Amino acid sequence: MSDLVRKQLYITQKQESLLKKKAAELGKTEAEIVREALDSNVYMIDYPKKSAEKWQEEAIFIETRRSGKAAVQKDRSWKREDLYDR
């Protein structure tokens, strides 16, 4: 228990009720429930922003393909025919 750090935070009344209910159901302390929730979800904190950027890139790619415009190729020094020369 020596690695624990005391933190204070505000939660809504609804969250308080749910926290108490879950702690009683699972036979755990409210603090344990909060720590477990934080451990299992902390990686999601930055996820929506990165995900939204990737989906925007994908939408642009799809629209380019749908419009019939050829995508600009970068850093490719070979032609498709070169693959058949092997």
Backbone bond lengths (Angstrom), bond angles and torsions (degrees), N, CA, C in turn:
res aa  C-N    CA-C-N  psi(-1)  N-CA   C-N-CA  omega(-1)  CA-C   N-CA-C  phi
1 M - - - 1.451 - - 1.523 111.74 -
2 S 1.316 117.23 -6.34 1.462 121.53 -177.75 1.521 113.17 -70.11
3 D 1.325 117.85 -16.83 1.464 119.66 -179.70 1.528 112.41 -89.19
4 L 1.316 117.58 2.54 1.458 121.00 -179.72 1.522 110.62 -83.71
5 V 1.333 114.61 143.39 1.460 121.81 178.64 1.515 107.54 -120.53
6 R 1.321 116.99 134.87 1.467 121.12 -178.91 1.517 110.12 -77.07
7 K 1.336 115.80 130.34 1.462 122.80 176.41 1.519 108.47 -132.34
8 Q 1.307 116.09 147.72 1.456 121.31 174.60 1.522 107.67 -119.29
9 L 1.334 115.87 140.73 1.446 119.84 178.25 1.520 109.68 -149.99
10 Y 1.312 114.84 161.68 1.459 121.02 177.81 1.516 109.21 -102.74
11 I 1.328 115.73 135.62 1.460 121.74 174.96 1.526 107.85 -128.18
12 T 1.309 115.94 161.95 1.469 119.72 -179.70 1.531 110.25 -76.38
13 Q 1.323 115.77 165.31 1.465 120.46 177.40 1.535 110.52 -61.03
14 K 1.328 115.90 -38.58 1.461 120.48 178.82 1.532 110.66 -63.15
15 Q 1.333 116.39 -43.57 1.464 120.64 178.11 1.530 110.69 -64.13
16 E 1.310 116.36 -39.24 1.471 121.49 177.86 1.528 110.84 -59.85
17 S 1.324 116.41 -46.45 1.462 120.78 179.85 1.524 111.35 -63.51
18 L 1.325 116.11 -44.41 1.458 120.69 179.90 1.525 111.07 -64.83
19 L 1.325 116.68 -41.38 1.459 121.66 178.93 1.525 111.29 -61.02
20 K 1.314 116.41 -46.46 1.467 120.49 178.43 1.523 111.43 -62.83
21 K 1.326 116.59 -42.85 1.461 121.37 -179.75 1.525 110.79 -62.51
22 K 1.335 117.11 -48.18 1.460 121.24 -179.02 1.525 111.60 -64.75
23 A 1.310 117.25 -39.84 1.464 120.74 179.09 1.529 110.42 -62.14
24 A 1.317 116.30 -42.61 1.463 120.35 178.74 1.527 110.96 -66.61
25 E 1.324 117.13 -43.66 1.470 121.55 179.83 1.523 112.01 -60.68
26 L 1.323 115.99 -42.17 1.461 121.12 -174.72 1.529 113.57 -91.67
27 G 1.323 116.77 -7.50 1.463 120.12 -178.69 1.518 112.65 67.23
28 K 1.312 116.13 34.33 1.460 121.89 179.82 1.522 109.35 -120.84
29 T 1.327 115.60 166.53 1.460 118.85 175.06 1.526 109.09 -79.98
30 E 1.312 115.08 159.77 1.460 119.35 177.11 1.527 110.53 -61.61
31 A 1.319 116.51 -36.83 1.460 120.94 179.31 1.529 110.94 -62.95
32 E 1.331 116.83 -40.86 1.470 119.81 177.67 1.521 110.99 -61.24
33 I 1.330 116.39 -42.38 1.462 120.85 179.60 1.532 110.05 -62.00
34 V 1.317 116.91 -44.72 1.468 121.22 -179.74 1.526 110.25 -63.56
35 R 1.340 117.93 -45.01 1.468 120.75 179.29 1.522 111.36 -61.59
36 E 1.333 117.08 -43.87 1.464 120.72 179.30 1.527 111.59 -63.64
37 A 1.334 115.90 -40.93 1.467 119.76 178.74 1.526 110.28 -64.32
38 L 1.310 117.03 -41.36 1.460 120.93 178.85 1.525 110.79 -65.18
39 D 1.328 116.84 -45.59 1.467 120.67 178.78 1.523 112.05 -59.39
40 S 1.310 117.12 -41.45 1.460 119.52 -174.97 1.526 113.57 -81.53
41 N 1.323 118.46 -14.74 1.462 120.07 -175.00 1.516 115.67 -122.36
42 V 1.309 118.90 -3.63 1.466 120.10 -174.76 1.523 112.02 -64.10
43 Y 1.333 118.48 -30.36 1.467 120.47 179.32 1.527 111.81 -67.19
44 M 1.313 118.29 -18.47 1.462 122.33 -178.34 1.532 112.79 -81.29
45 I 1.304 117.73 -10.20 1.465 120.65 -174.22 1.522 111.77 -57.87
46 D 1.321 118.78 -43.50 1.458 121.40 -178.46 1.526 112.39 -94.66
47 Y 1.314 116.99 -5.97 1.460 121.83 -173.44 1.529 114.60 -59.94
48 P 1.315 120.97 -49.62 1.469 119.03 -175.96 1.520 113.78 -57.37
49 K 1.317 118.55 -39.10 1.462 121.06 -179.06 1.528 110.30 -64.39
50 K 1.343 116.77 -49.20 1.452 120.24 -179.88 1.525 110.41 -63.85
51 S 1.310 115.87 -40.69 1.454 120.26 -178.78 1.527 110.79 -63.88
52 A 1.307 117.08 -42.39 1.464 121.17 -179.86 1.525 110.93 -63.17
53 E 1.327 117.05 -39.12 1.461 120.55 178.70 1.526 110.62 -64.82
54 K 1.316 116.62 -43.37 1.472 120.38 -179.97 1.521 110.74 -65.43
55 W 1.330 117.72 -40.96 1.468 119.92 178.61 1.524 110.88 -65.40
56 Q 1.318 117.81 -34.45 1.463 120.72 177.42 1.524 110.07 -65.09
57 E 1.343 116.19 -42.97 1.467 119.94 176.82 1.529 110.13 -61.41
58 E 1.320 116.76 -41.64 1.462 121.44 179.68 1.530 111.04 -64.18
59 A 1.331 116.83 -41.25 1.465 120.77 179.40 1.530 110.93 -62.34
60 I 1.322 116.86 -40.15 1.462 121.04 178.36 1.527 109.65 -64.76
61 F 1.329 116.56 -44.04 1.462 121.02 178.75 1.526 110.91 -60.13
62 I 1.325 116.54 -46.42 1.474 120.86 -178.95 1.523 110.44 -62.99
63 E 1.313 117.69 -43.32 1.464 120.84 -179.87 1.525 110.99 -64.46
64 T 1.328 116.86 -37.77 1.460 120.89 176.81 1.521 110.24 -61.62
65 R 1.327 116.17 -44.29 1.466 120.61 179.14 1.526 111.56 -65.01
66 R 1.315 116.49 -40.77 1.466 120.94 -178.86 1.519 111.88 -67.70
67 S 1.324 116.40 -32.90 1.464 119.82 -177.34 1.524 112.41 -76.35
68 G 1.327 117.36 -11.83 1.452 120.86 179.17 1.513 113.73 85.50
69 K 1.320 117.37 1.31 1.451 120.67 177.91 1.520 109.35 -75.68
70 A 1.286 116.28 138.15 1.460 120.38 178.52 1.527 109.29 -74.76
71 A 1.304 114.96 136.82 1.461 120.02 177.36 1.527 108.98 -73.95
72 V 1.306 115.89 145.31 1.456 121.28 178.74 1.523 108.43 -79.12
73 Q 1.334 115.26 122.94 1.458 120.29 178.51 1.526 109.31 -88.22
74 K 1.323 115.46 138.02 1.461 120.33 178.85 1.520 109.62 -120.27
75 D 1.313 115.62 146.36 1.462 122.49 173.03 1.525 113.60 54.41
76 R 1.294 118.05 37.24 1.453 120.00 176.56 1.514 108.03 -119.21
77 S 1.313 115.80 117.23 1.457 119.95 -176.38 1.522 112.34 -104.17
78 W 1.316 119.29 4.81 1.455 122.39 -178.24 1.520 110.83 -116.45
79 K 1.295 114.76 160.97 1.467 121.29 177.34 1.521 108.01 -111.33
80 R 1.280 116.03 160.24 1.455 120.52 -179.35 1.545 111.87 -58.70
81 E 1.313 115.49 -36.98 1.454 120.45 -179.89 1.525 111.95 -63.00
82 D 1.344 116.10 -29.69 1.457 120.15 179.76 1.531 112.43 -60.64
83 L 1.302 116.80 -25.84 1.462 120.50 -179.03 1.529 111.04 -68.03
84 Y 1.308 117.30 -27.04 1.453 120.96 -177.21 1.519 113.23 -86.55
85 D 1.334 116.88 -8.64 1.448 121.11 179.99 1.528 112.41 -80.94
86 R 1.278 118.14 -9.05 1.471 122.13 -175.85 1.467 111.87 -71.89
